[in-house]
Amino acid sequence: MFEGGTALMPLDKYPFSEKYGWIQDKYGLSWQIVPSEMDEMMRKGTPEQLARVTKAFLKMKKFDLVKLQKAYKG
């Protein structure tokens, strides 16, 4: 474990994901790890692009960047 933090959802297999984890650090901030490319899409995309990427992502059990890129491009 990590000093002063909490595993909100330990890294494990869940019905919606084969590998997922969610932690909270000692300051109360919650963290999830995502690919940097997806982070960039979500920061720079138009509302329409964000909706498509979100819709595609919610169907995934693991990140598929090719599908996310296609959704982003329309």
C-alpha positions in Angstrom: 0.0 0.0 0.0 1.1 3.6 -0.1 1.7 5.8 3.0 -1.3 7.8 4.1 -3.5 6.8 1.1 -6.5 4.6 0.6 -7.5 2.1 -2.1 -11.1 3.1 -2.9 -11.2 0.2 -5.4 -8.1 -2.0 -5.2 -6.5 -2.9 -8.6 -8.6 -5.9 -9.5 -11.1 -7.3 -12.0 -14.6 -5.7 -12.0 -17.7 -6.4 -14.0 -17.0 -3.2 -16.1 -13.2 -3.7 -16.4 -10.7 -6.5 -16.4 -8.2 -4.2 -14.6 -9.2 -1.2 -12.7 -8.0 0.7 -9.6 -8.9 3.9 -7.9 -7.0 5.4 -5.1 -7.2 8.4 -2.8 -4.0 10.0 -1.6 -3.3 11.3 1.9 -4.6 14.8 0.9 -8.0 13.4 -0.2 -7.4 13.6 -3.9 -8.7 10.7 -6.0 -6.6 9.2 -8.8 -7.2 7.0 -11.8 -4.7 6.3 -14.5 -5.6 7.0 -18.1 -3.6 7.1 -21.3 -2.1 10.5 -22.0 -3.6 10.5 -25.5 -7.1 10.1 -24.0 -6.4 12.9 -21.6 -5.4 15.2 -24.5 -8.6 14.3 -26.4 -10.8 15.1 -23.4 -9.0 18.5 -22.8 -9.0 19.7 -26.4 -12.1 18.1 -28.0 -15.3 19.8 -29.0 -18.5 18.9 -27.1 -19.4 16.6 -30.0 -15.9 14.9 -29.9 -16.1 14.5 -26.1 -19.6 12.9 -26.4 -18.3 10.4 -29.0 -15.2 9.5 -27.0 -17.2 9.1 -23.8 -19.8 6.9 -25.5 -17.1 4.7 -27.0 -15.1 4.6 -23.7 -18.1 3.5 -21.6 -18.5 0.4 -23.7 -14.9 -0.7 -23.2 -13.5 -3.2 -20.6 -10.0 -1.9 -21.3 -8.6 1.1 -23.2 -8.6 0.7 -27.0 -6.9 3.8 -28.3 -7.6 3.0 -31.9 -11.4 3.0 -31.2 -11.1 6.2 -29.1 -9.2 7.9 -31.9 -11.9 6.9 -34.4 -14.6 8.2 -32.1 -12.7 11.5 -31.7 -12.3 11.9 -35.4 -15.9 11.1 -36.1 
